[in-house]
Amino acid sequence: MESTVNPVIRPATVKDFDAVWRMWKAIMAQKVYYPYDESYTREQIEAGWINLDNLIGVAEVNGAVAGAYIVKPNQPGYGSHVANAAYMVDTAHRGGGIGKLLCAHSLEAAKAAGYRAMQFNLVVSTNTAAIRTWESFGFNRIGVVPEGFFQEGVGYVDAYIFHRFL
């Protein structure tokens, strides 16, 4: 793990998209945390993930993007008051607290944007570091999708739904 001394969490700009895309591809290739497979194109991901219609924050370490989050409505219309968020930390920077900083920043950004709550729709049950982080921020596990995720090298594992009010 590289040093994550004094990471800066800031809103993303278009200039960050290439770095976020490279990180996204590397993390998806691990087949451990996200349901997206290698068939997803950059255009598809920019339509739903890496775009400025979403609240996007990045963690910067020594001038390079080391992590990112998005916040967007969990559902359209009458469900849009609940935020959905997703996070990723570059493999080289895991274990240094960047995920916690991204979560804290995203909660404040979501609250400032008028969201009333935040929900995570698919947290892989084997991602114990993320689960500890979400619970430390007051998220409650409100559901289980039995065998809701196929994890490379492990097989079918449960996926959790987490929620908290803002």
Secondary structure as GFF3:
##gff-version 3
##sequence-region A 1 166
A	DSSP	beta_strand	8	11	.	.	.	ID=ss1
A	DSSP	three_ten_helix	14	16	.	.	.	ID=ss2
A	DSSP	alpha_helix	17	29	.	.	.	ID=ss3
A	DSSP	alpha_helix	42	48	.	.	.	ID=ss4
A	DSSP	beta_strand	55	61	.	.	.	ID=ss5
A	DSSP	beta_strand	64	73	.	.	.	ID=ss6
A	DSSP	three_ten_helix	77	79	.	.	.	ID=ss7
A	DSSP	beta_strand	82	89	.	.	.	ID=ss8
A	DSSP	three_ten_helix	91	93	.	.	.	ID=ss9
A	DSSP	alpha_helix	98	112	.	.	.	ID=ss10
A	DSSP	beta_strand	117	124	.	.	.	ID=ss11
A	DSSP	alpha_helix	128	136	.	.	.	ID=ss12
A	DSSP	beta_strand	140	151	.	.	.	ID=ss13
A	DSSP	beta_strand	155	165	.	.	.	ID=ss14
###
